[in-house]
Amino acid sequence: MSLALLGSGAAALPEPASAAVPSSVRGEISAQTPTLSGTLCVGRTLTAKPGNWLPSERTLSYQWLRNGRGIQDATGRDYTLATADLNTKISVRVRGDLEGSDSVERTSLEQHVAPCAIVPTRALVIAGAAKHGHKLRADSKWPAGVVTTYAWYRSGKAISKATKPWYKPTIKDIGRTITVKVTATKSGYTTYKTTAKAVKISKGSFRVMSAPKVSGTKKATHTLKASRGSYSPKPTSYSYQWYANGKKIKGATKSSYRLSGSQIGKRVGVKVTAKKAGYSSYAMESSAYKVGKAVFKLKTRPKISGTKKVGHTLKASKGTYSPRPTSYSYQWYRNGSPIKGATKSTYKVKLADEEYDITVKVKAKRTNYTSNYSISSRVYIPYDYSSDWEDDDDYGFSGGYSGYNGPRCYAPGGRTYTPC
C-alpha cells in the first residue's frame, strides 16, 4: 500500500478500495481487514474504517496499537496521534462479536508516523519603517503550539544579541541591508526555517512637535530672536538662516538678527535646520513678519525758557531721545491751537498771547525712524499791567502803550479794547 503526501509534508492514508462483501452463514461472522483514514501527523486524528462485517447483528470494538502493542485507553473508532507515536508504527485492531458465534479479529496494516512539516499561516515579512531610529518587526503567523526563535542579520552577518522579534537599526545599519531569520519548532514536526526579504536602512527622520518662532520687536534697529522649535528625537545641533521677502540675508546665520533700515517694509523670517547623527537634516521656516520703522525713546521732554512777556523771545529745548535724532522741527501753540508761522525753535511773544498758555511741539527725525512728537509743558503769558494809563473817568476806560502795537484802551479787567 502506498501513501499520498499532503502539501504540509504529512502522509495521508489512502481511502480503502471497495471489496466484495464476504458471505456468511448464520452463527458465523465474516469480516474485512480494516483500514485507516487521516493524516499521519502528531496532533491529527485517524479514523478506523472496519469495512463490511456480516451479519449486521454483530457488534464491533476497537483497539489502537503502537508497534503492535495496545495503547492504553485508545479504544474508540477515532484516535489522535500523540507525541509518543512519532517514528512508530500505528495500526488498529477491530473485533466483531455475535451471540452464539466465536469472536473475530482483524488488524489493519501498520502505518509509519513521521514528523510533519510546519507551515506558517502568514508568510514572514519585515514590518516598520526601514530607517535609523525606527523599530523593525518580524511579522508572521504560525499554527498553535509553534515556538519561534529569531536572528537578525546585517549585510548577511548575524547581529550580536539581536534575537528578539523586533530590531531597532543603529547608525551602523544606514545604507546596509537588514533581514531576519525565523526558526519554528513544534513537537512532532520538522523544524521550519524561513528568511524575510531584506530591507535597506536609510537615515532617520525627525518628527516635528512645534515650529520655530520669531520673538522681538519687528522694527528696524531691534533684534529678533529665533526659537528652535521642538522635534522628536531631540536634535544635537541647529543652524539658522534669516530671510527678507523670501531671499537669504547675507551673513544672517545666527539665532538672533538685528534688523536694519534696509528691511523696512519687507517680511522677515527665519529657517531653522535641525541636525542629529544618523538623521536627515530637517529645515522648517517660521512665520514672516513685516518690518516697521524704529521708534525713538523719549528721555526728557522739550522745555520753554525765556521771559514770558509780550515782545520777549521764548526758546524751546529739543528734549532728549534715544538714539539721537539728526534733525528737528517745531510748532508753537496758543491754548492748544497752532500759531501760524511759528515753526522755529524760538518764538517772540505777541500781544495776542497775553493771558493764554503757550506750548511747543518738537518733532524728532532720523532715517529709518518714525518721527517722534513731544510737547513741552505749558507756560502762561500774564497780562502786562505796567504799561496801563488812566483815561477820563467819565468813559470808564483805562489804557496804555505796550510798546508793541501802539496805544489801546481796555475795559477794566477785560480783554476787549479799542484804539485810543
C-alpha positions as CSV (number, residue, x, y, z in Angstrom):
1,M,0.0,0.0,0.0
2,S,1.4,3.4,-1.0
3,L,1.0,6.8,0.9
4,A,0.0,10.1,-0.7
5,L,1.8,13.3,0.6
6,L,-0.2,16.4,1.5
7,G,1.1,19.9,0.9
8,S,2.1,20.1,4.6
9,G,4.5,17.3,4.2
10,A,2.4,14.9,6.2
11,A,1.4,11.4,4.9
12,A,-2.3,10.9,4.2
13,L,-3.8,7.4,4.4
14,P,-5.5,6.3,1.2
15,E,-9.1,5.5,1.0
16,P,-9.7,1.7,1.1
17,A,-10.5,0.0,-2.2
18,S,-14.0,-1.4,-2.4
19,A,-14.1,-5.1,-1.7
20,A,-16.7,-7.7,-2.2
21,V,-18.9,-8.3,0.7
22,P,-18.0,-11.6,2.3
23,S,-20.6,-14.3,2.5
24,S,-21.6,-15.6,5.9
25,V,-23.9,-18.2,7.3
26,R,-26.0,-18.0,10.4
27,G,-23.9,-18.2,13.5
28,E,-20.7,-17.1,11.8
29,I,-19.0,-13.6,11.4
30,S,-17.4,-12.7,8.1
31,A,-15.1,-9.7,8.2
32,Q,-12.8,-7.5,6.1
33,T,-9.4,-6.2,7.0
34,P,-9.8,-2.6,8.5
35,T,-8.1,0.4,7.0
36,L,-7.0,3.8,8.4
37,S,-8.1,7.3,7.2
38,G,-6.5,10.6,8.1
39,T,-3.1,12.3,8.2
40,L,-0.1,10.6,9.8
41,C,0.9,13.6,11.8
42,V,1.2,14.2,15.6
43,G,-1.9,16.1,16.7
44,R,-4.0,14.8,13.8
45,T,-6.9,12.3,14.2
46,L,-7.0,8.9,12.5
47,T,-10.3,7.1,11.9
48,A,-10.7,3.3,11.7
49,K,-12.7,2.0,8.7
50,P,-13.7,-1.6,9.5
51,G,-15.0,-2.5,6.1
52,N,-18.0,-4.8,5.7
53,W,-18.8,-7.2,8.6
54,L,-21.6,-9.7,8.5
55,P,-24.1,-10.4,9.8
56,S,-25.5,-6.9,10.7
57,E,-26.3,-8.0,14.2
58,R,-22.6,-8.2,15.1
59,T,-21.0,-5.6,17.4
60,L,-17.6,-4.1,16.7
61,S,-15.0,-2.9,19.2
62,Y,-11.6,-1.2,18.5
63,Q,-8.1,-1.2,20.0
64,W,-5.4,1.1,18.6
65,L,-1.8,-0.4,18.5
66,R,1.6,1.2,18.7
67,N,4.3,-1.0,17.2
68,G,1.8,-3.9,17.7
69,R,1.0,-3.2,21.3
70,G,-2.2,-1.9,22.6
71,I,-2.4,1.8,23.5
72,Q,-4.0,2.4,26.9
73,D,-7.5,3.9,26.6
74,A,-7.3,4.1,22.8
75,T,-10.5,2.1,22.2
76,G,-12.6,4.4,20.1
77,R,-13.1,4.4,16.3
78,D,-11.0,7.7,16.2
79,Y,-7.5,8.2,17.6
80,T,-5.5,11.4,17.9
81,L,-1.8,10.8,17.3
82,A,0.3,11.8,20.3
83,T,4.0,12.8,20.6
84,A,4.8,9.2,21.7
85,D,3.6,7.9,18.3
86,L,6.3,9.8,16.4
87,N,8.5,7.4,14.4
88,T,6.4,4.4,15.4
89,K,4.0,2.2,13.5
90,I,0.3,2.7,14.2
91,S,-2.5,0.2,13.4
92,V,-6.0,-0.6,14.7
93,R,-7.5,-4.0,15.6
94,V,-11.2,-4.5,15.1
95,R,-13.1,-7.2,17.0
96,G,-16.5,-8.5,16.0
97,D,-18.8,-10.2,18.5
98,L,-22.0,-12.1,17.8
99,E,-24.1,-14.1,20.3
100,G,-23.7,-17.8,19.7
101,S,-20.6,-17.3,17.5
102,D,-16.9,-17.1,18.0
103,S,-15.3,-13.6,18.1
104,V,-13.4,-12.5,15.0
105,E,-10.5,-10.0,15.0
106,R,-8.9,-8.2,12.0
107,T,-5.9,-5.8,12.2
108,S,-5.1,-3.0,9.7
109,L,-1.7,-2.6,8.1
110,E,0.8,-0.7,10.2
111,Q,1.4,2.9,9.2
112,H,4.7,4.8,10.0
113,V,4.2,8.1,11.8
114,A,6.9,10.5,10.6
115,P,7.4,14.2,11.6
116,C,5.1,16.6,9.8
117,A,6.1,20.0,8.3
118,I,5.2,23.3,10.0
119,V,3.5,25.7,7.6
120,P,3.2,29.4,8.6
121,T,-0.3,30.7,8.3
122,R,1.1,34.1,7.2
123,A,4.4,34.5,5.4
124,L,7.3,36.2,7.2
125,V,7.9,39.9,6.3
126,I,9.8,42.8,7.9
127,A,7.3,45.4,9.1
128,G,8.1,49.0,10.1
129,A,10.0,52.0,8.6
130,A,13.4,50.9,7.3
131,K,15.1,54.0,8.9
132,H,17.6,54.6,11.7
133,G,15.7,55.2,14.9
134,H,12.6,53.3,13.9
135,K,11.8,49.8,15.1
136,L,11.5,46.8,12.7
137,R,9.4,43.8,13.4
138,A,9.4,40.2,12.2
139,D,5.8,39.8,11.1
140,S,4.4,36.3,10.6
141,K,1.8,33.9,11.9
142,W,2.1,30.3,13.0
143,P,-0.1,27.4,14.0
144,A,-0.9,26.9,17.7
145,G,1.9,25.4,19.7
146,V,4.7,26.5,17.4
147,V,7.8,28.1,19.1
148,T,9.7,30.6,17.1
149,T,13.3,32.0,17.6
150,Y,14.8,35.0,15.7
151,A,18.1,36.1,14.4
152,W,18.7,39.5,12.7
153,Y,21.4,40.0,10.0
154,R,23.3,43.0,8.7
155,S,24.5,42.5,5.2
156,G,24.4,38.8,5.6
157,K,26.2,38.7,9.0
158,A,24.4,37.9,12.3
159,I,24.0,41.0,14.6
160,S,25.2,40.2,18.1
161,K,22.4,39.8,20.6
162,A,19.7,40.7,18.0
163,T,17.4,37.7,18.8
164,K,14.1,39.3,19.6
165,P,11.1,39.6,17.3
166,W,12.0,43.3,16.8
167,Y,15.1,45.2,16.0
168,K,15.9,48.9,16.1
169,P,18.5,49.9,13.4
170,T,21.6,51.9,14.5
171,I,23.9,54.3,12.7
172,K,25.9,51.3,11.6
173,D,23.0,50.0,9.7
174,I,22.5,53.1,7.5
175,G,23.0,52.2,3.8
176,R,23.1,48.4,4.6
177,T,20.6,45.6,4.3
178,I,18.8,44.1,7.2
179,T,16.9,40.8,7.3
180,V,15.6,38.3,9.9
181,K,15.6,34.5,10.0
182,V,12.9,32.7,12.0
183,T,13.2,29.1,13.2
184,A,9.9,27.4,14.0
185,T,9.7,24.2,16.1
186,K,6.9,22.1,17.4
187,S,7.0,18.6,18.9
188,G,6.2,16.0,16.3
189,Y,7.1,18.4,13.4
190,T,10.1,19.0,11.4
191,T,12.0,22.3,12.1
192,Y,11.0,25.1,9.8
193,K,13.3,27.9,8.8
194,T,12.5,31.0,6.8
195,T,14.2,34.3,6.0
196,A,12.4,37.6,5.3
197,K,13.1,39.7,2.3
198,A,15.9,42.2,3.2
199,V,15.3,45.9,3.6
200,K,17.8,48.7,3.1
201,I,18.2,51.1,6.0
202,S,18.2,54.9,5.4
203,K,18.7,57.8,7.7
204,G,16.1,58.5,10.3
205,S,13.7,61.4,10.1
206,F,12.6,63.9,12.7
207,R,9.0,64.3,13.8
208,V,8.1,68.0,14.3
209,M,6.4,68.8,17.6
210,S,6.3,72.6,17.2
211,A,7.5,75.0,14.5
212,P,10.2,77.7,15.0
213,K,9.0,81.1,16.1
214,V,10.4,84.7,16.0
215,S,10.2,86.9,19.0
216,G,11.2,90.6,19.5
217,T,10.1,94.0,18.2
218,K,9.6,93.8,14.4
219,K,11.1,97.3,13.8
220,A,14.4,98.5,12.3
221,T,17.3,98.6,14.8
222,H,15.7,96.0,17.0
223,T,16.9,92.4,17.5
224,L,14.8,89.4,16.6
225,K,15.4,86.0,18.2
226,A,14.5,82.6,16.8
227,S,13.2,79.8,18.9
228,R,14.3,76.4,17.6
229,G,11.0,74.6,17.6
230,S,10.8,71.1,19.1
231,Y,11.4,67.7,17.4
232,S,11.5,64.0,18.2
233,P,14.1,62.8,18.8
234,K,15.9,65.8,20.2
235,P,18.4,67.3,17.7
236,T,22.0,67.7,18.8
237,S,22.6,70.9,16.8
238,Y,20.8,73.6,14.8
239,S,21.6,76.1,12.0
240,Y,19.8,79.3,11.1
241,Q,19.2,81.4,8.0
242,W,17.2,84.6,8.1
243,Y,15.2,85.7,5.0
244,A,13.8,89.0,3.8
245,N,10.9,88.7,1.3
246,G,12.0,85.1,0.7
247,K,15.6,85.9,-0.1
248,K,18.6,85.0,2.1
249,I,20.0,87.8,4.1
250,K,23.8,87.5,3.6
251,G,25.6,86.6,6.9
252,A,22.4,86.3,8.9
253,T,23.1,82.8,10.2
254,K,22.8,83.1,13.9
255,S,19.8,82.5,16.2
256,S,19.3,86.3,16.5
257,Y,19.3,89.0,13.9
258,R,19.4,92.8,14.3
259,L,17.0,94.5,11.8
260,S,18.4,97.3,9.7
261,G,16.8,100.1,7.7
262,S,17.1,98.0,4.5
263,Q,14.5,95.6,5.9
264,I,11.8,98.3,6.5
265,G,8.6,97.3,4.7
266,K,9.9,93.7,4.0
267,R,8.7,90.5,5.5
268,V,11.4,88.9,7.6
269,G,11.5,85.3,8.9
270,V,14.0,82.5,9.8
271,K,14.6,78.9,8.7
272,V,15.9,76.6,11.4
273,T,17.6,73.3,10.4
274,A,17.7,70.5,13.0
275,K,20.6,68.1,12.9
276,K,21.5,64.8,14.5
277,A,23.9,62.0,13.6
278,G,22.0,59.2,11.7
279,Y,19.1,61.5,10.8
280,S,18.3,63.5,7.7
281,S,18.6,67.2,8.5
282,Y,15.2,68.9,8.7
283,A,14.6,72.5,7.8
284,M,11.5,74.4,8.8
285,E,10.6,78.1,8.4
286,S,8.9,80.4,10.9
287,S,6.2,82.8,10.0
288,A,7.4,86.0,8.3
289,Y,6.7,89.5,9.7
290,K,6.6,92.9,8.1
291,V,9.4,95.2,9.5
292,G,8.4,98.7,10.5
293,K,10.4,101.8,11.2
294,A,12.2,102.2,14.5
295,V,10.8,104.4,17.2
296,F,12.6,107.0,19.3
297,K,12.7,106.5,23.1
298,L,11.9,109.8,24.8
299,K,14.2,110.6,27.7
300,T,13.3,114.2,28.6
301,R,10.5,116.4,27.2
302,P,11.2,119.7,25.5
303,K,11.1,122.8,27.7
304,I,10.4,126.5,27.1
305,S,12.7,129.1,28.5
306,G,12.8,133.0,28.3
307,T,10.8,136.0,29.6
308,K,7.1,135.4,29.4
309,K,6.1,138.9,28.3
310,V,5.0,140.5,25.1
311,G,7.9,141.4,22.9
312,H,10.2,138.9,24.5
313,T,11.5,135.7,22.9
314,L,10.8,132.2,24.1
315,K,13.2,129.4,23.3
316,A,12.4,125.7,23.0
317,S,14.8,123.0,24.0
318,K,14.8,119.9,21.8
319,G,14.3,117.3,24.5
320,T,16.5,114.2,24.6
321,Y,15.9,110.9,22.8
322,S,17.5,107.6,22.2
323,P,19.0,107.3,19.7
324,R,19.9,110.9,19.0
325,P,17.8,112.5,16.2
326,T,19.5,114.0,13.2
327,S,17.0,116.9,12.8
328,Y,14.1,118.6,14.5
329,S,11.0,120.7,13.5
330,Y,8.9,122.9,15.7
331,Q,5.3,124.2,16.1
332,W,4.2,126.7,18.7
333,Y,0.7,126.6,20.1
334,R,-1.6,129.1,21.9
335,N,-4.1,127.4,24.1
336,G,-3.8,124.2,22.1
337,S,-4.2,125.8,18.7
338,P,-1.2,126.1,16.3
339,I,0.2,129.6,15.8
340,K,0.5,130.3,12.2
341,G,4.2,130.7,11.0
342,A,5.6,129.8,14.5
343,T,7.8,126.9,13.3
344,K,11.2,127.8,14.6
345,S,13.0,126.9,17.8
346,T,12.3,130.4,19.1
347,Y,9.1,132.4,19.4
348,K,8.5,136.2,20.1
349,V,5.6,136.7,22.4
350,K,2.8,138.7,20.9
351,L,0.1,140.8,22.4
352,A,-2.5,138.1,21.4
353,D,-0.7,135.6,23.7
354,E,-1.4,137.5,26.9
355,E,-3.4,135.5,29.4
356,Y,-3.0,132.4,27.3
357,D,-0.9,129.2,27.7
358,I,1.9,128.7,25.2
359,T,3.3,125.3,24.3
360,V,5.7,124.0,21.7
361,K,5.6,120.6,19.9
362,V,9.1,119.3,18.8
363,K,9.3,116.7,16.1
364,A,12.4,114.5,16.2
365,K,13.6,112.9,12.9
366,R,16.1,110.3,11.9
367,T,16.5,108.0,8.9
368,N,14.7,104.6,9.4
369,Y,12.9,106.0,12.5
370,T,9.3,107.0,12.9
371,S,9.2,110.7,13.7
372,N,8.5,111.3,17.4
373,Y,6.4,114.2,18.5
374,S,6.9,115.6,22.0
375,I,5.0,118.5,23.6
376,S,6.5,120.8,26.2
377,S,4.9,121.8,29.5
378,R,2.6,124.9,29.3
379,V,3.9,128.4,30.1
380,Y,1.4,131.1,30.9
381,I,1.7,134.6,29.4
382,P,0.3,137.1,32.0
383,Y,-1.3,140.4,31.3
384,D,1.2,143.3,31.5
385,Y,-0.4,146.0,33.8
386,S,2.8,148.0,33.9
387,S,2.0,149.9,30.7
388,D,-1.6,150.8,31.6
389,W,-2.7,154.5,31.8
390,E,-5.8,156.3,33.1
391,D,-8.3,158.0,30.8
392,D,-11.2,160.2,31.5
393,D,-13.2,158.6,34.3
394,D,-16.4,159.5,32.5
395,Y,-15.6,156.9,30.0
396,G,-14.6,154.2,32.5
397,F,-11.7,153.0,30.4
398,S,-8.0,152.5,31.1
399,G,-5.3,152.2,28.6
400,G,-1.7,152.4,27.8
401,Y,1.2,152.0,25.5
402,S,2.6,148.5,25.2
403,G,5.5,149.4,23.0
404,Y,4.4,146.6,20.8
405,N,1.3,147.6,18.8
406,G,0.5,151.2,19.6
407,P,-1.9,152.7,22.1
408,R,-5.0,150.8,23.0
409,C,-7.8,151.2,25.6
410,Y,-9.3,148.4,27.6
411,A,-12.4,148.0,29.7
412,P,-11.2,147.5,33.3
413,G,-10.5,143.8,34.0
414,G,-11.3,142.8,30.4
415,R,-9.7,141.6,27.3
416,T,-11.7,143.8,24.8
417,Y,-10.0,147.0,23.7
418,T,-10.4,149.9,21.3
419,P,-7.8,152.1,19.7
420,C,-7.1,155.2,21.9
